[in-house]
Amino acid sequence: MMQNFRKLALGLYVAAGLVACGGGGGGSSTAAASFAALDSSSQTVASQDVASTALGLFSNAQVALGAVNSNEYSLYKTAFAQLDLLPEYVSDARANPVATGAVATRSYDCSYGGTFGVAVTDADNSSSASAGDSLTITFFNCNQGQGPVSGGLSFRIDTLNGVYGAIPSKVSVTMEFGNLGVSTAAYSGSINGAITVSGAKTGLIVQTQSITTSALSVTATYGGVTRSRALTSFNATESRTSDESATYLSRYTLNGTLTSSGFGGTKAVSFQTPILLVRRAADAYPYTGTLEISGANKSTLRMTADSSSLVRLNLDADGDGIYEGTKTVTWTSLL
């Protein structure tokens, strides 16, 4: 099931467009940040940051397109790849322990240099993934083709009903980023904070999942530009159902607050989905639905998917409920 989490939730690309948009997320606190006024000068930053950071958590665009627009994607891809392998790590560590007791550690080589170590706590000594199990992964310039990765990740299985990865099953896993970072000649970035991924798999196609976080931050430098972003009070869901014409449809809800240093100082916006975003299996992006961003003084930016390639931006800068500005952009310019 975790492979489906990775493909569903993110070919993990939580901030997939951050680099394409020129930045990342950061460790600023929305509690201390004032809200940004949404106007013609800030709508590009608002739409890019919210789409890439919030919708990016669920986007599989990079997987579908076979391209990497953002090197932050490599960090999330790395993280979810380990989540996929969690049952194997538990079994492998117990079969080949180098530490005594319930904690076992192993070192692994990376494809293009570097290593990573995995320390596993098998809570019930079952040698299989079960509720209460946890593991910590430390990367040492580990390059799996996306650039050298350093820092740490930790995972904890909070609940598990059924066999991990089987049909049917339900699971909830907390994933924590400990300054997980990547650095290349063109880009450097790091992620801190934690997310909880919960899902239920009832068939090969039919499944649901949610991603929540109280605090997740990303800081990145690309093309000489550094940007910090933070998600707080974030709650999102995805529901995948079969569809005769499109194999399956994924429906998304997104709610939360985003703080960004891109607003001419660290400021915040909130966002929600008044109309579900819907994506076809073969498409990289939603083809219908609305993502609404709210700023200071009731200013609002509505992002409406006109197709799987185009997004319409409607701006109400003075908060009077009338959208005085409209323009159409591509999804690829946002993510």
C-alpha positions as a Markdown table, in Angstrom:
| # | Residue | x | y | z |
|---|---|---|---|---|
| 1 | Met | 0.0 | 0.0 | 0.0 |
| 2 | Met | 2.8 | 2.4 | 0.7 |
| 3 | Gln | 3.8 | 2.3 | -3.0 |
| 4 | Asn | 0.3 | 3.6 | -3.7 |
| 5 | Phe | 0.8 | 6.2 | -1.0 |
| 6 | Arg | 3.9 | 7.4 | -2.9 |
| 7 | Lys | 2.1 | 7.4 | -6.2 |
| 8 | Leu | -1.0 | 8.9 | -4.8 |
| 9 | Ala | 0.3 | 11.3 | -2.2 |
| 10 | Leu | 3.2 | 12.3 | -3.8 |
| 11 | Gly | 5.3 | 10.7 | -5.9 |
| 12 | Leu | 6.2 | 12.8 | -2.9 |
| 13 | Tyr | 6.7 | 16.0 | -4.4 |
| 14 | Val | 5.3 | 18.1 | -1.6 |
| 15 | Ala | 6.9 | 21.2 | -3.0 |
| 16 | Ala | 7.4 | 20.1 | -6.5 |
| 17 | Gly | 7.2 | 23.5 | -8.1 |
| 18 | Leu | 9.3 | 25.3 | -5.5 |
| 19 | Val | 12.4 | 25.3 | -7.5 |
| 20 | Ala | 10.6 | 26.1 | -10.7 |
| 21 | Cys | 9.1 | 29.0 | -8.9 |
| 22 | Gly | 12.4 | 30.0 | -7.4 |
| 23 | Gly | 12.3 | 28.9 | -3.8 |
| 24 | Gly | 11.3 | 26.7 | -1.0 |
| 25 | Gly | 9.6 | 26.7 | 2.3 |
| 26 | Gly | 10.9 | 27.8 | 5.6 |
| 27 | Gly | 10.9 | 27.8 | 9.4 |
| 28 | Ser | 8.9 | 30.9 | 9.9 |
| 29 | Ser | 5.9 | 30.9 | 12.2 |
| 30 | Thr | 2.5 | 31.9 | 11.0 |
| 31 | Ala | 1.7 | 32.9 | 14.5 |
| 32 | Ala | 4.1 | 35.8 | 14.2 |
| 33 | Ala | 3.4 | 36.5 | 10.5 |
| 34 | Ser | 0.9 | 39.1 | 9.4 |
| 35 | Phe | -1.3 | 38.2 | 6.4 |
| 36 | Ala | -0.2 | 39.2 | 3.0 |
| 37 | Ala | -2.4 | 41.5 | 0.9 |
| 38 | Leu | -3.3 | 39.7 | -2.4 |
| 39 | Asp | -3.0 | 42.0 | -5.3 |
| 40 | Ser | -1.5 | 42.1 | -8.9 |
| 41 | Ser | 2.0 | 42.2 | -7.5 |
| 42 | Ser | 1.6 | 39.3 | -5.1 |
| 43 | Gln | -0.8 | 36.9 | -6.9 |
| 44 | Thr | 2.0 | 35.1 | -8.7 |
| 45 | Val | 3.9 | 34.3 | -5.5 |
| 46 | Ala | 0.6 | 33.3 | -3.8 |
| 47 | Ser | -0.5 | 31.0 | -6.5 |
| 48 | Gln | 2.9 | 29.4 | -7.0 |
| 49 | Asp | 3.6 | 28.9 | -3.3 |
| 50 | Val | 0.2 | 27.4 | -2.4 |
| 51 | Ala | -0.1 | 25.2 | -5.5 |
| 52 | Ser | 3.4 | 23.8 | -5.2 |
| 53 | Thr | 3.5 | 23.4 | -1.4 |
| 54 | Ala | 0.0 | 22.3 | -0.6 |
| 55 | Leu | -1.3 | 20.7 | -3.8 |
| 56 | Gly | 2.2 | 19.4 | -4.4 |
| 57 | Leu | 1.9 | 17.1 | -1.4 |
| 58 | Phe | -0.5 | 15.0 | -3.5 |
| 59 | Ser | 0.7 | 15.8 | -7.0 |
| 60 | Asn | 2.2 | 13.0 | -9.1 |
| 61 | Ala | 3.0 | 15.3 | -11.9 |
| 62 | Gln | 6.7 | 14.6 | -11.8 |
| 63 | Val | 6.1 | 10.9 | -12.0 |
| 64 | Ala | 3.6 | 11.2 | -14.8 |
| 65 | Leu | 5.8 | 13.6 | -16.8 |
| 66 | Gly | 9.0 | 11.7 | -16.2 |
| 67 | Ala | 10.7 | 15.0 | -15.4 |
| 68 | Val | 12.0 | 16.8 | -12.4 |
| 69 | Asn | 11.1 | 20.5 | -12.3 |
| 70 | Ser | 12.1 | 20.7 | -8.7 |
| 71 | Asn | 15.0 | 19.2 | -6.8 |
| 72 | Glu | 12.9 | 19.4 | -3.7 |
| 73 | Tyr | 10.9 | 16.7 | -5.3 |
| 74 | Ser | 14.0 | 14.5 | -4.9 |
| 75 | Leu | 13.8 | 14.9 | -1.1 |
| 76 | Tyr | 10.2 | 13.9 | -1.0 |
| 77 | Lys | 10.7 | 11.1 | -3.4 |
| 78 | Thr | 13.6 | 9.9 | -1.2 |
| 79 | Ala | 11.3 | 10.1 | 1.9 |
| 80 | Phe | 8.4 | 8.2 | 0.4 |
| 81 | Ala | 10.6 | 5.6 | -1.2 |
| 82 | Gln | 11.8 | 4.7 | 2.4 |
| 83 | Leu | 8.2 | 4.6 | 3.5 |
| 84 | Asp | 7.5 | 2.1 | 0.8 |
| 85 | Leu | 10.3 | -0.1 | 2.1 |
| 86 | Leu | 9.4 | 0.1 | 5.8 |
| 87 | Pro | 8.3 | -3.6 | 6.0 |
| 88 | Glu | 11.5 | -4.7 | 4.3 |
| 89 | Tyr | 13.6 | -2.7 | 6.7 |
| 90 | Val | 11.9 | -4.2 | 9.7 |
| 91 | Ser | 12.3 | -7.8 | 8.4 |
| 92 | Asp | 15.9 | -7.2 | 7.3 |
| 93 | Ala | 17.1 | -5.6 | 10.5 |
| 94 | Arg | 15.7 | -8.3 | 12.7 |
| 95 | Ala | 17.3 | -11.0 | 10.5 |
| 96 | Asn | 20.7 | -9.3 | 10.4 |
| 97 | Pro | 21.0 | -7.3 | 13.7 |
| 98 | Val | 24.2 | -5.5 | 14.6 |
| 99 | Ala | 22.7 | -4.2 | 17.8 |
| 100 | Thr | 21.2 | -6.0 | 20.8 |
| 101 | Gly | 17.6 | -5.9 | 21.9 |
| 102 | Ala | 14.7 | -4.5 | 19.9 |
| 103 | Val | 16.8 | -1.9 | 18.1 |
| 104 | Ala | 18.8 | -3.2 | 15.1 |
| 105 | Thr | 20.9 | -1.2 | 12.6 |
| 106 | Arg | 22.2 | -1.7 | 9.1 |
| 107 | Ser | 24.1 | 0.3 | 6.6 |
| 108 | Tyr | 23.2 | 0.4 | 2.9 |
| 109 | Asp | 25.1 | 1.7 | -0.1 |
| 110 | Cys | 23.5 | 4.3 | -2.4 |
| 111 | Ser | 23.5 | 3.8 | -6.2 |
| 112 | Tyr | 25.8 | 6.8 | -7.1 |
| 113 | Gly | 27.8 | 7.1 | -3.9 |
| 114 | Gly | 27.3 | 7.6 | -0.2 |
| 115 | Thr | 25.5 | 5.5 | 2.3 |
| 116 | Phe | 22.5 | 5.5 | 4.6 |
| 117 | Gly | 21.9 | 3.8 | 7.9 |
| 118 | Val | 18.7 | 2.4 | 9.2 |
| 119 | Ala | 17.9 | 1.8 | 12.9 |
| 120 | Val | 14.8 | -0.2 | 13.5 |
| 121 | Thr | 12.7 | -0.7 | 16.7 |
| 122 | Asp | 10.5 | -3.7 | 16.2 |
| 123 | Ala | 8.1 | -3.0 | 19.0 |
| 124 | Asp | 6.6 | -6.6 | 19.2 |
| 125 | Asn | 9.7 | -8.5 | 17.9 |
| 126 | Ser | 7.5 | -9.9 | 15.1 |
| 127 | Ser | 10.0 | -9.2 | 12.3 |
| 128 | Ser | 7.1 | -7.7 | 10.3 |
| 129 | Ala | 5.6 | -4.2 | 10.2 |
| 130 | Ser | 3.1 | -3.6 | 12.9 |
| 131 | Ala | 1.7 | -0.8 | 15.0 |
| 132 | Gly | 4.3 | 0.7 | 17.3 |
| 133 | Asp | 7.3 | -0.1 | 15.1 |
| 134 | Ser | 9.6 | 2.8 | 14.2 |
| 135 | Leu | 12.8 | 3.4 | 12.3 |
| 136 | Thr | 15.3 | 6.2 | 11.9 |
| 137 | Ile | 17.3 | 6.7 | 8.7 |
| 138 | Thr | 20.4 | 8.8 | 8.4 |
| 139 | Phe | 21.8 | 9.8 | 5.0 |
| 140 | Phe | 25.5 | 10.4 | 4.4 |
| 141 | Asn | 25.7 | 12.1 | 1.0 |
| 142 | Cys | 23.5 | 9.4 | -0.4 |
| 143 | Asn | 23.0 | 9.8 | -4.1 |
| 144 | Gln | 20.3 | 7.8 | -5.8 |
| 145 | Gly | 20.4 | 9.8 | -9.0 |
| 146 | Gln | 18.8 | 13.0 | -7.6 |
| 147 | Gly | 21.9 | 14.6 | -6.0 |
| 148 | Pro | 23.6 | 13.9 | -2.7 |
| 149 | Val | 21.2 | 13.7 | 0.3 |
| 150 | Ser | 22.1 | 14.2 | 3.9 |
| 151 | Gly | 20.2 | 14.5 | 7.1 |
| 152 | Gly | 17.6 | 12.3 | 8.8 |
| 153 | Leu | 14.1 | 10.8 | 8.5 |
| 154 | Ser | 12.1 | 8.9 | 11.1 |
| 155 | Phe | 8.9 | 6.9 | 10.7 |
| 156 | Arg | 6.5 | 5.5 | 13.2 |
| 157 | Ile | 3.5 | 3.2 | 12.5 |
| 158 | Asp | 0.8 | 4.7 | 14.6 |
| 159 | Thr | -2.0 | 2.3 | 13.7 |
| 160 | Leu | -2.3 | -0.7 | 11.3 |
| 161 | Asn | -5.3 | -2.8 | 10.6 |
| 162 | Gly | -4.6 | -5.7 | 8.4 |
| 163 | Val | -1.3 | -6.6 | 6.8 |
| 164 | Tyr | 0.9 | -3.7 | 5.7 |
| 165 | Gly | 0.4 | -3.2 | 2.0 |
| 166 | Ala | -2.4 | -5.9 | 1.6 |
| 167 | Ile | -6.0 | -5.5 | 0.4 |
| 168 | Pro | -7.9 | -4.5 | 2.5 |
| 169 | Ser | -5.8 | -2.6 | 5.0 |
| 170 | Lys | -5.6 | 0.7 | 6.9 |
| 171 | Val | -2.5 | 2.4 | 8.2 |
| 172 | Ser | -1.4 | 5.7 | 9.7 |
| 173 | Val | 2.3 | 6.6 | 9.7 |
| 174 | Thr | 4.1 | 9.7 | 11.1 |
| 175 | Met | 7.1 | 10.8 | 9.1 |
| 176 | Glu | 9.5 | 13.3 | 10.5 |
| 177 | Phe | 12.1 | 15.3 | 8.6 |
| 178 | Gly | 15.3 | 16.1 | 10.4 |
| 179 | Asn | 17.1 | 18.7 | 8.2 |
| 180 | Leu | 16.8 | 16.4 | 5.3 |
| 181 | Gly | 18.7 | 18.2 | 2.6 |
| 182 | Val | 20.1 | 17.9 | -1.0 |
| 183 | Ser | 22.7 | 20.1 | -2.6 |
| 184 | Thr | 23.7 | 20.3 | -6.2 |
| 185 | Ala | 25.6 | 22.9 | -8.3 |
| 186 | Ala | 22.3 | 24.6 | -9.2 |
| 187 | Tyr | 20.2 | 24.0 | -6.0 |
| 188 | Ser | 20.2 | 23.4 | -2.3 |
| 189 | Gly | 17.3 | 22.8 | 0.0 |
| 190 | Ser | 16.3 | 21.3 | 3.3 |
| 191 | Ile | 13.1 | 20.1 | 5.0 |
| 192 | Asn | 12.1 | 20.1 | 8.7 |
| 193 | Gly | 8.9 | 19.1 | 10.5 |
| 194 | Ala | 6.5 | 16.2 | 10.4 |
| 195 | Ile | 3.6 | 14.9 | 8.4 |
| 196 | Thr | 1.1 | 12.1 | 9.2 |
| 197 | Val | 0.0 | 10.0 | 6.3 |
| 198 | Ser | -3.2 | 7.9 | 6.8 |
| 199 | Gly | -4.8 | 5.7 | 4.2 |
| 200 | Ala | -7.2 | 2.9 | 3.5 |
| 201 | Lys | -6.9 | 0.5 | 0.6 |
| 202 | Thr | -10.0 | -1.5 | -0.4 |
| 203 | Gly | -9.0 | -2.4 | -3.9 |
| 204 | Leu | -6.4 | -2.1 | -6.6 |
| 205 | Ile | -7.8 | 1.3 | -7.5 |
| 206 | Val | -10.2 | 2.3 | -4.8 |
| 207 | Gln | -8.4 | 3.9 | -1.9 |
| 208 | Thr | -8.4 | 7.0 | 0.3 |
| 209 | Gln | -5.7 | 8.9 | 2.2 |
| 210 | Ser | -5.1 | 12.0 | 4.2 |
| 211 | Ile | -2.0 | 14.1 | 5.0 |
| 212 | Thr | -1.8 | 16.4 | 8.0 |
| 213 | Thr | 0.8 | 18.6 | 9.5 |
| 214 | Ser | 1.0 | 21.2 | 12.3 |
| 215 | Ala | 4.3 | 22.4 | 11.0 |
| 216 | Leu | 6.4 | 21.6 | 7.9 |
| 217 | Ser | 9.0 | 24.0 | 6.5 |
| 218 | Val | 11.3 | 24.1 | 3.5 |
| 219 | Thr | 14.2 | 26.4 | 2.8 |
| 220 | Ala | 15.7 | 26.4 | -0.7 |
| 221 | Thr | 18.1 | 28.3 | -2.8 |
| 222 | Tyr | 17.8 | 28.1 | -6.6 |
| 223 | Gly | 19.4 | 30.4 | -9.2 |
| 224 | Gly | 20.8 | 32.6 | -6.4 |
| 225 | Val | 17.3 | 33.1 | -4.9 |
| 226 | Thr | 16.5 | 31.8 | -1.4 |
| 227 | Arg | 12.9 | 31.4 | -0.2 |
| 228 | Ser | 11.5 | 30.0 | 3.0 |
| 229 | Arg | 8.0 | 28.5 | 3.2 |
| 230 | Ala | 6.0 | 26.8 | 6.0 |
| 231 | Leu | 2.7 | 24.9 | 6.2 |
| 232 | Thr | 0.7 | 25.0 | 9.4 |
| 233 | Ser | -2.7 | 23.6 | 10.3 |
| 234 | Phe | -2.6 | 21.7 | 7.1 |
| 235 | Asn | -5.3 | 19.0 | 6.4 |
| 236 | Ala | -5.8 | 17.4 | 3.0 |
| 237 | Thr | -7.5 | 14.4 | 1.6 |
| 238 | Glu | -7.4 | 12.4 | -1.5 |
| 239 | Ser | -10.1 | 9.9 | -2.7 |
| 240 | Arg | -9.4 | 7.7 | -5.6 |
| 241 | Thr | -12.3 | 5.9 | -7.4 |
| 242 | Ser | -12.5 | 3.9 | -10.6 |
| 243 | Asp | -13.8 | 5.6 | -13.7 |
| 244 | Glu | -14.6 | 3.9 | -17.1 |
| 245 | Ser | -13.3 | 6.8 | -19.2 |
| 246 | Ala | -10.2 | 7.6 | -17.2 |
| 247 | Thr | -9.2 | 4.4 | -15.3 |
| 248 | Tyr | -9.6 | 6.4 | -12.1 |
| 249 | Leu | -10.3 | 9.8 | -10.7 |
| 250 | Ser | -8.5 | 11.4 | -7.8 |
| 251 | Arg | -10.5 | 14.1 | -5.8 |
| 252 | Tyr | -8.6 | 16.5 | -3.4 |
| 253 | Thr | -9.5 | 18.8 | -0.5 |
| 254 | Leu | -6.9 | 21.2 | 0.9 |
| 255 | Asn | -7.1 | 23.4 | 3.9 |
| 256 | Gly | -4.3 | 25.2 | 5.8 |
| 257 | Thr | -2.1 | 28.3 | 6.2 |
| 258 | Leu | 1.1 | 29.0 | 4.2 |
| 259 | Thr | 3.8 | 31.4 | 5.3 |
| 260 | Ser | 6.3 | 32.5 | 2.7 |
| 261 | Ser | 9.2 | 34.9 | 2.6 |
| 262 | Gly | 8.3 | 35.7 | -1.0 |
| 263 | Phe | 5.7 | 38.2 | 0.0 |
| 264 | Gly | 8.2 | 41.0 | 0.4 |
| 265 | Gly | 8.8 | 39.8 | 4.0 |
| 266 | Thr | 7.5 | 36.8 | 5.8 |
| 267 | Lys | 3.7 | 36.8 | 5.5 |
| 268 | Ala | 0.9 | 34.3 | 5.4 |
| 269 | Val | -2.2 | 33.3 | 3.4 |
| 270 | Ser | -4.8 | 30.7 | 4.1 |
| 271 | Phe | -6.3 | 28.4 | 1.5 |
| 272 | Gln | -9.2 | 26.0 | 1.0 |
| 273 | Thr | -11.0 | 24.0 | -1.8 |
| 274 | Pro | -14.6 | 25.2 | -2.0 |
| 275 | Ile | -14.9 | 23.0 | -5.1 |
| 276 | Leu | -13.1 | 19.6 | -5.1 |
| 277 | Leu | -10.0 | 19.4 | -7.3 |
| 278 | Val | -10.3 | 16.4 | -9.6 |
| 279 | Arg | -7.5 | 14.7 | -11.6 |
| 280 | Arg | -7.7 | 12.0 | -14.2 |
| 281 | Ala | -5.3 | 9.0 | -14.0 |
| 282 | Ala | -3.5 | 10.0 | -17.2 |
| 283 | Asp | -3.2 | 13.7 | -16.3 |
| 284 | Ala | -0.5 | 15.4 | -14.4 |
| 285 | Tyr | -2.8 | 18.1 | -12.9 |
| 286 | Pro | -6.4 | 18.6 | -12.0 |
| 287 | Tyr | -8.8 | 19.3 | -14.8 |
| 288 | Thr | -11.6 | 20.8 | -12.7 |
| 289 | Gly | -12.1 | 22.3 | -9.2 |
| 290 | Thr | -11.2 | 25.5 | -7.3 |
| 291 | Leu | -8.4 | 26.4 | -4.8 |
| 292 | Glu | -9.2 | 29.6 | -3.0 |
| 293 | Ile | -6.5 | 31.7 | -1.3 |
| 294 | Ser | -7.3 | 34.4 | 1.3 |
| 295 | Gly | -5.1 | 37.2 | 2.4 |
| 296 | Ala | -5.3 | 40.5 | 4.4 |
| 297 | Asn | -8.4 | 42.7 | 4.3 |
| 298 | Lys | -10.6 | 39.9 | 2.7 |
| 299 | Ser | -8.5 | 39.9 | -0.5 |
| 300 | Thr | -9.0 | 36.7 | -2.4 |
| 301 | Leu | -7.4 | 34.8 | -5.2 |
| 302 | Arg | -9.4 | 32.0 | -6.8 |
| 303 | Met | -7.5 | 29.4 | -8.8 |
| 304 | Thr | -9.9 | 27.5 | -11.1 |
| 305 | Ala | -8.8 | 24.5 | -13.2 |
| 306 | Asp | -10.1 | 25.1 | -16.7 |
| 307 | Ser | -8.3 | 22.0 | -18.0 |
| 308 | Ser | -5.5 | 19.7 | -17.0 |
| 309 | Ser | -3.0 | 22.2 | -18.4 |
| 310 | Leu | -4.6 | 25.6 | -17.7 |
| 311 | Val | -5.6 | 27.5 | -14.5 |
| 312 | Arg | -7.7 | 30.7 | -14.3 |
| 313 | Leu | -6.7 | 33.2 | -11.7 |
| 314 | Asn | -9.4 | 35.5 | -10.5 |
| 315 | Leu | -8.3 | 38.3 | -8.1 |
| 316 | Asp | -10.4 | 40.3 | -5.7 |
| 317 | Ala | -7.8 | 42.7 | -4.3 |
| 318 | Asp | -10.1 | 45.0 | -2.3 |
| 319 | Gly | -12.2 | 42.3 | -0.7 |
| 320 | Asp | -15.5 | 43.5 | -2.0 |
| 321 | Gly | -16.5 | 40.2 | -3.5 |
| 322 | Ile | -16.0 | 41.3 | -7.1 |
| 323 | Tyr | -13.1 | 39.8 | -9.1 |
| 324 | Glu | -11.6 | 42.7 | -10.9 |
| 325 | Gly | -8.6 | 40.8 | -12.4 |
| 326 | Thr | -8.5 | 37.6 | -14.4 |
| 327 | Lys | -5.6 | 35.8 | -16.2 |
| 328 | Thr | -4.9 | 32.3 | -17.3 |
| 329 | Val | -1.7 | 30.5 | -16.6 |
| 330 | Thr | -0.4 | 27.0 | -17.1 |
| 331 | Trp | -0.2 | 24.4 | -14.3 |
| 332 | Thr | 3.5 | 24.0 | -15.1 |
| 333 | Ser | 4.2 | 27.6 | -14.3 |
| 334 | Leu | 2.8 | 26.9 | -10.8 |
| 335 | Leu | 4.1 | 23.5 | -10.0 |
